[in-house]
Amino acid sequence: MVLVYEVPLAVQPEDIDEQGHVNNVVYLRWVQEAATAHWLAWATPQEQDQWMWVVKRHEIEYVSPALPGDVLVARTWLGKARGARFDRFVEILRGTDGQLLAKAKTTWALLDAKIQRVARVPKDLIARFTGEGEAQPEVSG
């Protein structure tokens, strides 16, 4: 079972480039915003104080352009934890017709916030964010 978190997005006038569609860099911002919103929604306040995430790698595939006035949704979920790392997947879809506009795979590493060192992802976080085990999030989006 994959646990998906959704974040609504809206194309802003400043997101549009000289070609008349959303600039590619904006998609990267949306990927980061979806990851941050997911973490803040499902991590406890104590976990948010104890842990922080850093990006190791981003891969984005642009499928179809987002246009002025589009209302979008970012869908995100996590793959398997590998030590201190998780792969996060994000799809950006047009809300009106479900058209896939872009998809991303990012690799994040967990840091102990106090000492700024890489740490193995705790099993309870893995369970809550991936559905592995019994711990489940209280909200779905």
C-alpha positions as CSV (number, residue, x, y, z in Angstrom):
1,M,0.0,0.0,0.0
2,V,1.3,3.4,-1.0
3,L,0.3,6.4,1.2
4,V,-0.2,9.5,-1.0
5,Y,-0.2,13.1,0.2
6,E,-1.8,15.8,-2.0
7,V,-1.0,19.5,-2.1
8,P,-3.1,22.0,-4.1
9,L,-1.1,24.4,-6.3
10,A,-2.1,27.4,-8.4
11,V,-0.1,28.9,-11.2
12,Q,0.8,32.5,-10.3
13,P,1.6,35.3,-12.9
14,E,5.2,35.3,-11.8
15,D,5.5,31.6,-12.6
16,I,5.0,32.2,-16.3
17,D,8.1,32.5,-18.5
18,E,8.6,34.2,-21.9
19,Q,7.2,31.1,-23.7
20,G,3.8,31.6,-22.0
21,H,3.9,28.6,-19.7
22,V,5.2,27.8,-16.2
23,N,9.0,28.0,-16.1
24,N,10.8,24.7,-15.4
25,V,12.3,26.0,-12.2
26,V,8.9,26.5,-10.7
27,Y,8.2,22.7,-10.9
28,L,11.3,22.2,-8.7
29,R,9.9,24.7,-6.2
30,W,6.6,22.8,-6.2
31,V,8.3,19.5,-5.6
32,Q,10.1,21.0,-2.6
33,E,6.8,22.6,-1.3
34,A,5.0,19.2,-1.6
35,A,7.8,17.5,0.3
36,T,7.8,20.1,3.1
37,A,4.0,20.1,3.4
38,H,4.0,16.3,3.6
39,W,6.6,16.3,6.4
40,L,4.9,19.1,8.4
41,A,1.5,17.3,8.1
42,W,2.6,13.8,9.1
43,A,5.6,14.3,11.4
44,T,5.1,15.1,15.1
45,P,6.3,18.4,16.5
46,Q,9.0,16.5,18.3
47,E,10.2,14.8,15.1
48,Q,10.2,18.2,13.3
49,D,12.5,19.5,16.0
50,Q,14.7,16.4,16.0
51,W,15.1,15.8,12.3
52,M,15.7,17.7,9.1
53,W,15.9,16.6,5.5
54,V,18.4,17.6,2.8
55,V,18.2,16.9,-0.9
56,K,20.8,14.6,-2.5
57,R,19.4,14.4,-6.0
58,H,16.5,15.7,-8.1
59,E,15.2,14.2,-11.4
60,I,12.3,15.8,-13.2
61,E,10.5,14.8,-16.4
62,Y,8.4,17.5,-18.0
63,V,5.4,15.9,-19.8
64,S,3.1,18.8,-20.6
65,P,3.1,22.5,-19.8
66,A,1.2,24.2,-17.1
67,L,-0.5,27.4,-18.3
68,P,-1.7,30.6,-16.8
69,G,-4.8,30.0,-14.7
70,D,-4.2,26.3,-14.2
71,V,-5.2,24.8,-10.9
72,L,-2.9,21.9,-10.1
73,V,-2.3,19.3,-7.5
74,A,1.0,17.7,-6.4
75,R,0.8,14.1,-5.4
76,T,3.7,12.8,-3.3
77,W,4.7,9.5,-1.7
78,L,7.8,7.8,-0.5
79,G,9.7,4.7,-1.7
80,K,11.7,2.4,0.5
81,A,14.1,3.8,3.1
82,R,17.7,2.9,2.5
83,G,19.6,3.7,5.7
84,A,19.5,7.5,6.0
85,R,17.8,8.0,2.6
86,F,14.4,8.0,1.1
87,D,13.3,8.4,-2.5
88,R,10.3,10.8,-2.8
89,F,8.1,10.7,-5.8
90,V,6.0,13.7,-6.9
91,E,3.5,14.0,-9.8
92,I,2.1,17.4,-10.7
93,L,-1.3,17.1,-12.4
94,R,-3.8,19.6,-13.8
95,G,-6.7,19.5,-11.4
96,T,-9.5,19.9,-14.0
97,D,-8.6,16.9,-16.2
98,G,-6.0,15.0,-14.3
99,Q,-3.4,15.5,-17.0
100,L,0.1,14.6,-15.9
101,L,2.3,17.7,-16.3
102,A,5.5,16.6,-14.6
103,K,6.9,13.8,-12.5
104,A,9.9,13.9,-10.2
105,K,12.0,11.5,-8.1
106,T,14.1,13.1,-5.4
107,T,16.5,11.5,-3.0
108,W,16.5,13.0,0.5
109,A,18.8,12.3,3.4
110,L,17.8,12.5,7.1
111,L,19.9,14.6,9.4
112,D,19.9,14.9,13.2
113,A,19.0,18.6,13.5
114,K,21.1,19.3,16.6
115,I,24.4,17.9,15.4
116,Q,23.8,18.2,11.6
117,R,24.8,14.6,10.9
118,V,23.3,11.9,8.8
119,A,21.1,9.5,10.7
120,R,19.3,6.2,9.8
121,V,15.6,6.8,9.2
122,P,13.7,5.5,12.3
123,K,11.3,2.6,11.8
124,D,8.3,4.6,13.1
125,L,8.9,7.3,10.5
126,I,9.2,4.6,7.8
127,A,5.9,3.1,8.9
128,R,4.0,6.4,9.1
129,F,5.1,7.7,5.8
130,T,5.1,4.5,3.7
131,G,2.4,2.4,5.3
132,E,4.9,-0.4,6.2
133,G,4.0,-1.6,9.7
134,E,1.2,-0.4,11.9
135,A,1.8,3.3,12.4
136,Q,-0.5,5.3,10.1
137,P,-0.9,9.1,9.6
138,E,-3.9,10.8,11.2
139,V,-4.5,12.9,8.0
140,S,-4.4,12.1,4.3
141,G,-3.9,15.5,2.9
